């Protein structure tokens, strides 16, 4: 039985290129953390995960008004951060 030879040519590994998503930003420890006001999709409705987490945190913080079902992603993120601080998470 004869073995067929496989073509094993592969592209060479690309040269090291700095990934702008992981490169440090001057004056910042990370550029992965953006202000929610600067999010491109911040105006879109909050995600299901945000809604669920915000609802849970608002209950734990005894602040039912912190949860509003019509929040956008940016505002939900801000409220989540605020409530996390309040409940010690």
Steps between C-alpha positions, in 0.01 A plus 500: 500500500648830403487801717392817339706797588321786657585851426627639825570850386372739752508869522785630709407643834417867464752748635434625848248780469377703791133430561330834564244333724766372738758777467522725803354845468703793621380603844292186544561155635278352231316610190250219541306707750311776326269757646146383418431846356761422233352164397394483136201283597430673832170639374362154422266330749674324785571133451309224674802429716522866604129508581522186712810614689364851552172361634688273742730779619211744544326246722815435702554875544134548598472757220225380265505830308854425376350244263309640205418264213555763229861594580763502230824303527709794619262608776449139613876456526537815709222391736647151530837647598336731753295221655797264509682758712195538725458129565872433527562293189 
